[in-house]
Amino acid sequence: ISTRFFPSMDGASHLANSNIINQLVFNHNSLFQQFFMINPEPVPNWTSHLLISLLTLVMPAFLAEKILIILLLTGIPFAFRDLIHKIAPKRMIFSFLVFPFTHSMFFFFGFFNFCIAILLFLITLTYWLKHEGYQLQVKQVIILALLIALTYFSHIVIFGTLLIAIAFHLVTGTIMSLLHKTKEFRHILVQLLQKSLVVLISSVIPLLLFIYFFYSRPGTREITYISKHELLNFLVSVRPLISLNPVMEGKHTTILAYLLIAVVIAGIIGFIIRAAKKIMHKTTASEEKDQLLPGFHFWWLLSTMFFLLLLYFYLPDAYGTASYTNLRIGFVFFLLAIAWLSTFRIAWYLGLLAAIAGLYVNTMLIRYYAPNI
């Protein structure tokens, strides 16, 4: 905020593109029309350009960029906190772990469409969680469709991960209902079909655009893979957060990785202790057995994370002009991992220590970034 322009790799390109859009659409500039035209295909990566274009109609470009940056730096933490509140309202303290992820490599690279897509991913997922248990009305389906469409027009990879998360939510919910026999099989199946139909209707247009986007592109592209060993190192160093210097920033981001692992270990130890106590007390009541097992959100997030890990390790990192696929998926993986940790039954002070450690990592990263900016 303290600098006139925010220095990033692609940020200036977004401002330049937005200016070209304004010259073509609003100013009908004949000089620009000799060299540029609006792409008639509804492709992704439009959201930030459209937002900046509209803002620059009434303010300077640098100020429009500042508004976008403020939107991201405040919107993502609040959206993530809302998600945690829906998943585990008693462990809101874990929402503070999102702060290092606001200043990610994608933010400093100026990948504003991707960052907007992350914000929309969190908002849309929370909206689905809040309303999927009810009979969705036309208004709610329209809102869901708009959110999904905006996610697609922001970034195609995050659009895919959003649909994956919702799909696993449906499947996990169905499996849990069948295992617990809460309802008749026929009713469970009908409910699954109804919810699946709602998701399909809400996403049918961007889904068709998604298919057409890849179908219409040339098949001969340069495909680049990253070795699994290096991808594993990226997870340990939380590489999606490293923007300028892997050595300097890695000292702090690695702390975050070990912190997440420590919380998982604490959760497993807590589960073993609770199980041992129940065995010692010879408790056989079915209700108390159910209380020992992790809840629905635990299994939903775990299954989604596992699938994202498969994509992370096996998808190409670059496909033609698209790149950083692995790190983009890894970024979503870490956000869902934090949400997953919030479902663990651990002592409140461990959550507090995790939040303090996360804020410490964020502070150290900011102290490193500030003079470079």
N, C-alpha and C positions, 0 to 999 in steps of 0.2 A: 504493500500500500504506500510505503514511503517513497518509492521511486515513480517517476512519470510513466514509464513503460515497464511491464514485467518481462524480464529477459527469459525467453524460452526458445526451444528449437523451432516449433511450428506456429507459435503464437502470432508472429508477424505475418505469416502466410494466411492465417485466419482473418486478420484485419484487412489484408490486401484483397482477399477473395470477397469479403463482405463489401468492400468499396467497389469492386467490379460489378457485383450484383446490383448495388444501388445505381451505378452509372448506367447499367443496361435497363433496369426495370423502372426506376423512378425518374432518372434524368434523361433517358433516351439519348445518351451521348453517342453521336455518330462516329467519333474516333474510336471509342471502345468497341462499337458494333462491327468495326472492320476486322477486329482481331478475336473477339470473344462472343460466345453465345451461351445461353442457359441450357444445360443438359436436360433434354426432355424426359429422360428416364428417371423415375423416382428412386434414386439411389440413397444409401445410408450416408452418414456424415454431413447431414444438412442442418442439424439443430443449432449448433453454435453459430454457423454462418447466418442463418435466418435471424437469430436473436441479436447478434452484433449488427447486422444490417438494419434492423428496426431501431436499435438504440442509437446508431450513428446518424439517423435522420434528425435527431434532436440534441445530440451531444458529440463532443470530440471522440475520436477512436480510442484514445488511451483511457478515457473515462468509461466507455462502453466495455472495454476489456476489464477494467477494475470491478465493474458491477458483476460481470460474469464470474470473476475470481472470488468475490465476496459470496456470491450465490453458492459456489462450490464448497468454499471453506466453511460455510455455516450450514448449508443444506445437507451435506453428507453426514456430519455428526448428528444432526437432529433426526434425519431419516433413519440412521442406524439405531439411534436410541429408541425410536418408535418401534422398530423391528424387535429389539431386545425386550421392550415392554410387552409386546404381544407374545413373545416366546417364553420369557422367564421374568415376569414382573418383580419377583422377589430378589433378582440378581442384576438389577440395573447397573450396578457398579462396573460390570464388564463393558458397558457401553463406552467407557473412557478409553478403552484400548483402540478405539477407532481413530484417535487423533493422529498417530503417525501415518495412517493411510490417507489422510487428507493431503499431505505433502508428498505424494508418491512420485516415482520417476515419470509417470504419464502426465502428472501435473506440471513438472518442470520441463518436460519435453514439449509442452504445449498441445498435448493430445486432448483438447477441450471436449470434443465430441465423445470420446471415451469416458471422460470424467462425468459429463452430463448423463451418459448412459448408466454409469454406476449409481448416480443419484436416482435416476428413474427406476433402475433395477430394485433398489431398496424400497422406494415408494410403492411400486407395483406389487412386489412380493408381500409387503405388509398389508396393502389393500386387499389382496387375495385372501390372506390369512384371516383378516377381519370379517370378510363377507362370505367365504366359501361355505360356512356352516349354516347359512340361511338360504331361503328361496330367493335367488337373485332376481331383482326386478329389472325392467328394461333400462332404467336410468343407470343402475350399477353395472350392467353389462356394457353399456356405452362408455362409461368412465373407464372400465377395465380395458376395453378395446382401444381407447385413446391413449392410455398409458403404455400399452403394449406397442402400439404403432409409433409413439414417440421414442420408445426404446430402440425400435428397429431403425428409425431415421437418425438416431444418434450413433449407434454402433452395432454392427451385425453380429459380432461375437457375443456381446452382452445380451443381445436379443435371444440368441441361441441358449445361453446359460439360464436366462430367465425362464424360458419354456421348459428346460430340463428340470429346474428346481420345482416348478409347478407340477410337472408330470410326476416326479418322484413323491411329491406331497400327496397326490391322488393315489398312487400305488401303495405308498406306505400306510395311508389311512385305511385303504381297503383291506390290506393284509392284517392290520391291527384289529379291525372290526371282525374279521373272520376268525382270528385267533381267540379273541375274547368273547366271541359269539354274542355281541351286544344286540344284534338285530338278526332277522332272518336272512338267509343267503340271497333270496330274491330281492329283498329290499336293499341290501348292500350293493348288489349288482346294478339295480336301477339307479341308485344314488351315484355310483361311479359313472354310469353312462350319462346321466344328467349333467354332472360337473364337467365331464370331458367334453360334452357338447357345448357348454358355456365357454370353455377355454378355446375350443375350435372356432366357434363363431366369433369370439373376441379377437382371434389372431389370424383369421383366414386370409385377410388381405396382405398383411406383412409376410405371412408364410408363403403365399404365392410369389410375392416380390423377392423373398429370400431364395426360393427355388430358381426363379428366372434370373436372378443376379448371377448365380454360379453357372447356370445352363448357358447363358448368353456370352460368357467369357471364353476366350480361346483356351483350348485344352493344353496347349504347349506353354507351360510356364516353368520358371525356375523354382523348384521346391527345395527348401533347405530344412534340415533337421538338426537339432542340438542333441548331443550325446546324453544318455540317461544319467551318467555320472555327473555331468555338469548341471543337468536339471535338478538332480538331488542336492547339489551344492547350492543352487539357487534357492531351494526351500529352506535350507539351514541358515542361509544369510538373509532370508526374506528379500530376495533380489528385486521384487517389484517396488520396493521403497528406496532403492539406491539410485540416485540421480546423477551425481557428479563424480564421485570418487569411491569405488568399491572398497578400497582399503580403509579410508577414513570413516565412511558411513557404515561399513560392515562391522566395525567394532561395536556400534550401537544397535544395529538391526539384528545382529546375532543374539543379543540379549533378549530381544522380543521372541525369537524362535525358541530359545531355551525356557523362557517364561511360559510359553504355551505348552511345551512338553511337560514342564513341572506341574502345571495345573491339571493336565491329563493324568499324570502319575498320582497326584493328590486325590483326584476323583476316583481312581481305581482302588487306591488304598482305603479310602472312605467306604467304598462299596464292600470291600472285603471285611472291614471291621463291622459294618452293619450286618452283613451276612453271618459273621461269626457270633455276634450277639444274639441274633434270632435263633441260631442253632443251639446255643447254650441255654436259651430260655425255652427251647423246644416249642416254638410257635408254629402252628400248622394252619392257622386261619388263612383262607384264601385272600382276604382283603389285605392282610399284612404282608403276604408274599408279593402282591401286586405293588405295594408301596416300596418294596425293596428294588424292584426292577426299574430301569430308566423309562421315562415317559415317551410319548409319541414324537415330540419335537427332536428328542435325542436321536431316535432311529431315522427319522426323515432327513435330518441334516447330515447324519453319518453316511447314509446311502448316497445322498447327493454329492457329498465331498468325495466319496470313493469313486464315483463315476467321473467327476471332474478331474481327479488325479489320473485316471486312465487316459482321458483326453490330453491332459497336461504332458504325460510321458510319451504318447504315441502320435499326436498330431504334429504336422510340420510347423516349424516356427515361422517360416516365410513361405508365402504362396503367391508368386508374382510380385505385385506391388504391396500386398498386405504382409505385415511382419509383426513380430513380438506376440504371436498367438499364444505361445506357452506362458509368457509372463502375464498376459491379460487374464488367462484362465487361472493362473496362480494367484493373481490379485483377488479374484472372486473367491477362490478357495480359502484364502486367509480370512476374509470377512466372514464367511460362513463358519470357519473354524472357531472364531471368537464367539459367534452366536451359539455354536454347539457347546462350547465350554460353559456358557451361561446356563445350560440345562443340567449341569452337574450338581449333585448335592454335596457341596463342600462348605466348610466353615466360612462365616461372613468375613473374617479377618484375612483369609486367603484371597478373597475377591478384592479386598481393599489393597492388599500388598500388590496384587497383579495390576490394579488400576494405577497405583503410585509408580510402579516400575514402567508401565506403558507411558505415562506422562513424562517420566524421566527421560526415556528414550526419545520421545517427541521433542522435549526441550533441548537435548543435546544435538539432535539433528537440525533444529531451527537455529541454534547458535552457530552451527557450521555453515548453514545455508546463507544466513543474513549478510555476512561480509562479502560472500561471492556474488549475491544479488546486487 
